[in-house]
């Protein structure tokens, strides 16, 4: 076993798969357990599917409570469930924490939950030795009928892959907020302002997009690409479904603001944290209706590829020039801010 220190960010996929492979599930009520590429666990209780997700917010400092609610709600929504109950653990830095800071984060979480019809049920707050910034660890729970559960294992060759909004929406907004001084003089002021605003328009929530998609067509899989960007999200989706993907690089929507910010900072937008985008795998015959209904709702959507048999692998390219999809070792945001 390699004793070398691991870099900040997600645990490498191979190491995670080895660890998850040691977990034995003895309870038959667990419908979806710990597997690479899954966004949440699912437990059947009383004839309902209880969907449970947990995610920390470690990169952002501005609006960290708002981030925590939305990121965890996304992980529940992509399973076909409605986010309903939220818990939060606040880990706060010593010497820098004031009651005003705690109240601001708490109010941010509470008002965000209220706006989404989610109950803030509890959690834990402490001042933690060794931290240089706040960390919020969220846990979201939701439910749906078991037959409405969206499981990635249903993705099959011939299904089309739809991407909503554009890549790296969250990453672009964070960079514009956390690295504004580095962007000044290299990116126009109005572009920086619009980039900061991407946090709210189109925003990082995929809850509504997931609802529309499952109501509009035969959705087989959904995934919320986050750390590691679109490249990691595609790889995770393929791993969970145990199938391959063929992605048309030229079809991937990248907002002008994202192109400008990433070019100025030397960042690959396909490897930049991507909350706000939703990957949808759906039967080819219903893809048109899904895209049409999403766009009617004001959510941009585009077919970017298709699922293929597993032995064909996961590839991205165009014009006959295909390359294996390789998730970045570190998210571009972690590389820049770490």
NORPE-V779473 format. One record per residue. N is the residue number from 1. PHI is phi in whole degrees, -180 to 180 (NA if undefined). PSI is psi in radians with two decimals (999 if undefined). Layout:
# NORPE-V779473
{{N | PHI | PSI} {N | PHI | PSI}}
This chain:
# NORPE-V779473
{{1 | NA | 2.34} {2 | -70 | 2.22} {3 | -97 | 0.13} {4 | -69 | 2.51} {5 | -62 | 2.47} {6 | -89 | 2.60} {7 | -75 | 2.80} {8 | -61 | 2.68} {9 | 113 | -2.92} {10 | -59 | 2.55} {11 | -62 | 2.39} {12 | -51 | 2.46} {13 | -56 | -0.73} {14 | -64 | -0.72} {15 | -67 | -0.71} {16 | -63 | -0.75} {17 | -63 | -0.68} {18 | -63 | -0.75} {19 | -68 | -0.78} {20 | -65 | -0.51} {21 | -67 | -0.23} {22 | -89 | -0.11} {23 | -90 | 2.16} {24 | -104 | 2.25} {25 | -97 | 1.94} {26 | -96 | -0.13} {27 | -103 | 2.01} {28 | -67 | -0.19} {29 | -77 | -0.20} {30 | -79 | 1.87} {31 | -82 | -0.65} {32 | -133 | 2.06} {33 | -106 | -2.86} {34 | -72 | 1.97} {35 | -142 | 2.59} {36 | -57 | 2.35} {37 | 89 | -0.16} {38 | -83 | 2.52} {39 | -90 | -0.42} {40 | -158 | 2.91} {41 | -98 | 2.73} {42 | -133 | 2.28} {43 | -126 | 2.28} {44 | -86 | 2.10} {45 | -136 | 2.10} {46 | 59 | 0.63} {47 | 79 | 0.12} {48 | -119 | 2.69} {49 | -96 | 1.96} {50 | -91 | 2.07} {51 | -104 | 2.23} {52 | -128 | 2.20} {53 | -131 | 2.62} {54 | -141 | 2.42} {55 | -154 | 2.46} {56 | -95 | 2.75} {57 | -111 | 1.95} {58 | -119 | -0.34} {59 | -90 | -0.82} {60 | -82 | 2.60} {61 | -117 | -0.56} {62 | -80 | 2.21} {63 | 60 | 0.69} {64 | -65 | -0.61} {65 | -67 | -0.71} {66 | -62 | -0.78} {67 | -57 | -0.83} {68 | -60 | -0.74} {69 | -65 | -0.85} {70 | -67 | -0.75} {71 | -63 | -0.73} {72 | -73 | -0.61} {73 | -62 | -0.67} {74 | -59 | -0.74} {75 | -66 | -0.52} {76 | -77 | -0.73} {77 | -64 | -0.62} {78 | -71 | -0.18} {79 | -91 | 0.02} {80 | 91 | 0.16} {81 | -105 | 2.85} {82 | -97 | 2.12} {83 | -61 | 2.29} {84 | -135 | -0.61} {85 | -132 | 2.31} {86 | -126 | 2.46} {87 | -126 | 2.57} {88 | -138 | 2.38} {89 | -109 | 2.10} {90 | -103 | 2.05} {91 | -109 | 2.04} {92 | -118 | 2.53} {93 | -74 | 2.45} {94 | -69 | 2.65} {95 | 71 | -0.27} {96 | -114 | -0.09} {97 | -93 | 2.21} {98 | -119 | 2.86} {99 | -62 | -0.57} {100 | -63 | -0.73} {101 | -63 | -0.81} {102 | -61 | -0.77} {103 | -64 | -0.69} {104 | -63 | -0.77} {105 | -67 | -0.77} {106 | -60 | -0.82} {107 | -63 | -0.63} {108 | -63 | -0.77} {109 | -65 | -0.82} {110 | -64 | -0.82} {111 | -69 | -0.58} {112 | -68 | -0.77} {113 | -60 | -0.79} {114 | -59 | -0.72} {115 | -68 | -0.37} {116 | -106 | 0.07} {117 | 70 | 0.53} {118 | -107 | 2.40} {119 | -87 | 2.20} {120 | -85 | 1.91} {121 | -97 | -0.37} {122 | 156 | -2.86} {123 | 154 | -2.50} {124 | -159 | 2.50} {125 | -133 | 2.30} {126 | -153 | 2.73} {127 | -94 | 2.14} {128 | -113 | 2.29} {129 | -66 | 2.40} {130 | 95 | -0.12} {131 | -89 | 2.54} {132 | -110 | -0.04} {133 | -156 | 2.80} {134 | -67 | 2.58} {135 | -129 | 2.32} {136 | -117 | 2.16} {137 | -106 | 2.04} {138 | -104 | 2.70} {139 | -136 | 2.16} {140 | -114 | 2.47} {141 | -126 | 2.55} {142 | -152 | 3.11} {143 | -148 | 2.79} {144 | -160 | 2.96} {145 | -69 | 2.46} {146 | -53 | -0.60} {147 | -73 | -0.24} {148 | -96 | -0.01} {149 | -65 | 2.32} {150 | -98 | 1.99} {151 | -117 | 2.29} {152 | -63 | -0.37} {153 | -62 | -0.30} {154 | -79 | -0.26} {155 | -61 | 2.34} {156 | -141 | 2.74} {157 | -53 | 2.38} {158 | 100 | -0.38} {159 | -64 | 2.56} {160 | -94 | 2.59} {161 | -107 | 2.11} {162 | -108 | 2.44} {163 | -120 | 2.28} {164 | -95 | 2.71} {165 | 62 | -1.50} {166 | 173 | 2.93} {167 | -83 | 2.69} {168 | 59 | 0.57} {169 | -61 | -0.88} {170 | -63 | -0.81} {171 | -61 | -0.71} {172 | -61 | -0.79} {173 | -64 | -0.74} {174 | -65 | -0.77} {175 | -62 | -0.69} {176 | -67 | -0.49} {177 | -87 | -0.67} {178 | -93 | -0.35} {179 | -127 | 0.59} {180 | -58 | -0.68} {181 | -64 | -0.58} {182 | -76 | -0.40} {183 | -87 | -0.43} {184 | -60 | 2.29} {185 | 87 | -0.25} {186 | -111 | -0.43} {187 | -131 | 2.40} {188 | -57 | 2.55} {189 | -60 | -0.67} {190 | -69 | -0.53} {191 | -70 | -0.71} {192 | -62 | -0.76} {193 | -62 | -0.77} {194 | -66 | -0.61} {195 | -64 | -0.74} {196 | -61 | -0.65} {197 | -73 | -0.23} {198 | -61 | -0.38} {199 | -56 | -0.56} {200 | -113 | -0.42} {201 | -144 | 1.83} {202 | -78 | -0.14} {203 | 89 | 2.98} {204 | -103 | 0.01} {205 | -84 | 2.41} {206 | -116 | 0.21} {207 | -61 | -0.86} {208 | -66 | -0.71} {209 | -60 | -0.73} {210 | -65 | -0.71} {211 | -62 | -0.81} {212 | -63 | -0.75} {213 | -60 | -0.84} {214 | -71 | -0.39} {215 | -83 | -0.30} {216 | -100 | -0.41} {217 | -163 | -3.00} {218 | -87 | 1.47} {219 | -84 | 2.19} {220 | -100 | -0.47} {221 | -159 | 2.59} {222 | -140 | 2.62} {223 | -149 | 2.50} {224 | -107 | 1.69} {225 | -69 | 2.20} {226 | -123 | -1.94} {227 | -64 | 2.35} {228 | 93 | -0.10} {229 | 70 | -2.83} {230 | -61 | -0.68} {231 | -61 | -0.78} {232 | -67 | -0.70} {233 | -61 | -0.74} {234 | -65 | -0.77} {235 | -63 | -0.72} {236 | -67 | -0.72} {237 | -62 | -0.78} {238 | -65 | -0.71} {239 | -65 | -0.75} {240 | -66 | -0.62} {241 | -86 | -0.26} {242 | 56 | 0.82} {243 | -140 | 3.07} {244 | -101 | 2.99} {245 | -137 | 2.57} {246 | -126 | 1.92} {247 | -112 | 2.25} {248 | -85 | 1.89} {249 | -59 | -0.63} {250 | -71 | -0.29} {251 | -89 | -0.17} {252 | -74 | 2.11} {253 | -77 | 2.21} {254 | -126 | 2.07} {255 | -63 | 2.61} {256 | -59 | -0.66} {257 | -63 | -0.70} {258 | -65 | -0.75} {259 | -60 | -0.75} {260 | -67 | -0.84} {261 | -65 | -0.77} {262 | -66 | -0.69} {263 | -64 | -0.70} {264 | -67 | -0.55} {265 | -104 | 0.04} {266 | 68 | 0.77} {267 | -115 | 2.44} {268 | -85 | 1.99} {269 | -63 | -0.40} {270 | -78 | -0.21} {271 | -113 | 0.29} {272 | -106 | 2.38} {273 | -43 | 2.33} {274 | -129 | 0.42} {275 | -54 | 2.43} {276 | 114 | -0.37} {277 | -99 | 2.53} {278 | -126 | 2.22} {279 | -94 | 2.23} {280 | -124 | 2.18} {281 | -105 | 2.10} {282 | -140 | 2.73} {283 | -57 | 2.41} {284 | -54 | -0.66} {285 | -69 | -0.32} {286 | -108 | -0.01} {287 | -63 | -0.71} {288 | -60 | -0.75} {289 | -67 | -0.68} {290 | -63 | -0.84} {291 | -62 | -0.76} {292 | -62 | -0.78} {293 | -69 | -0.64} {294 | -62 | -0.82} {295 | -68 | -0.57} {296 | -64 | -0.51} {297 | -83 | -0.11} {298 | 94 | 0.25} {299 | -109 | 1.96} {300 | -64 | 2.47} {301 | -151 | 2.58} {302 | -153 | 2.45} {303 | -75 | 2.21} {304 | -117 | -0.04} {305 | 170 | -2.82} {306 | -149 | 2.81} {307 | -85 | 2.50} {308 | -133 | 2.92} {309 | -56 | 2.54} {310 | -51 | -0.76} {311 | -61 | -0.32} {312 | -79 | -0.19} {313 | 77 | 3.14} {314 | -108 | 2.06} {315 | -133 | 2.68} {316 | -134 | 2.50} {317 | 165 | -2.83} {318 | -166 | 2.76} {319 | 58 | 0.57} {320 | 84 | -0.06} {321 | -101 | 1.67} {322 | -111 | 2.47} {323 | -129 | 2.60} {324 | -64 | 2.41} {325 | -74 | 2.04} {326 | -119 | 1.90} {327 | -59 | 2.49} {328 | -64 | 2.56} {329 | -61 | -0.58} {330 | -136 | 2.51} {331 | -58 | 2.53} {332 | -59 | -0.55} {333 | -68 | -0.77} {334 | -63 | -0.68} {335 | -63 | -0.69} {336 | -81 | -0.69} {337 | -97 | -0.26} {338 | -68 | 999}}
